[in-house]
Amino acid sequence: MDAKNVNSLLDKLKSVLETEFPPTEYYIGGYADDAVCIQAKNNKWIVYTGFRGQMVDVKEYVNLFEACVMVISELSHSDEERQVLADRFYNLIMGNPTTE
């Protein structure tokens, strides 16, 4: 995936997250304390929680879409919220934005 597509997908993730969560709860592209983070590492994507300078509960993905869905899952407070947000993210990718 080229840089333009990566940035586009991450922008879509951010647009979904910022409607539901304070920006202090997630960080895209690096580390932040007390946040769910997503970043590229060694040609893969990692999702983890930043805690006292450490990466905790690290999950590794080859596929950026799967990593983005995991960020949504980690932040969601219920299965219903996770599903609604994952659907919204998918619809943005497919060019079918929803107004839910």
N, C-alpha and C positions, 0 to 999 in steps of 0.2 A: 504494500500500500504506500503510495507516495505521500509526501508531506502535506500536500493540499487536501487530500482525502482524510488523512489523520486529523488535521486541524478542523476540517468540516465535521467529522464525527465527534470530536471532543467538544466543539462548539454546541452541537446539538445536545450532548450530554449535559453541558453546563446550563443550557436553556431549560431543560427539564428539571434539573436539580434546584436552580435558583427560584423556581416557582413554589417549592415546597420546603426547602431547608435553608437555614441561615448559612451564609458563606463560610462561617467558621467551622461548620461540620464536615466540610469536604475540601479537598485540594486537588487540582488537576495539574499534573506535570511535575510533581515533586513531593517533598515531605512537609507536613505541618503537624504540630502537636495537637492531640485530641481531635483528630479529623480522620475521615476515611480518605485515603489517597490513591491516586492512580498515576503511574509513570512508566515510561519505557525503560527497559533494562536488558542489555544483552540480546537484542532483537526479539524481545518478548515484552509483555505488559504485566506489571505487577500491581496488585490491589492489596492494601494493607491499612491498618490503623496506626497512626503515629501516637506514641506514648512515651513521654519522658526521653525523647531523643532516639527512641528505638522504633523499628518497624515490627509491629506485632501482627500475628495472624496473616502472614504473607501468603497470597495466592498468586500463582503464575499462569499466564495465558499466552498462547500464540496468536489468538484472534482478538483484535481490539473490541469488536462488538461484544463478545462474551465478557471481557473485562469491564466494559461499561455497564452491562446488565448486572454484574456482580456489585459494582458501586451502588447502583440503585437498590439492590437487595440488601446490602449492608446498612444503608441509611433508612430503609423503610421500617415502619413500626408495625406493619401487619401484612399478611399475604395479599389482602385486597389492595392496599396502597402500592405494594410492589408491582402487582399486576397492572394497575392503572398507569403507573409511571413507566413501566417497561413497554406497555402498549403505546403510550404517548411518544416515547423515544423511537420505537419502531416506525410509527407513522411519520415522524419527522424525517427519518432516513428515507422512507419510501416516497416522500413528497406529499403526504396526506396529513397535514397538521390538523389536530383536533382542538376543540375549545373546551374540553372537560375541565 
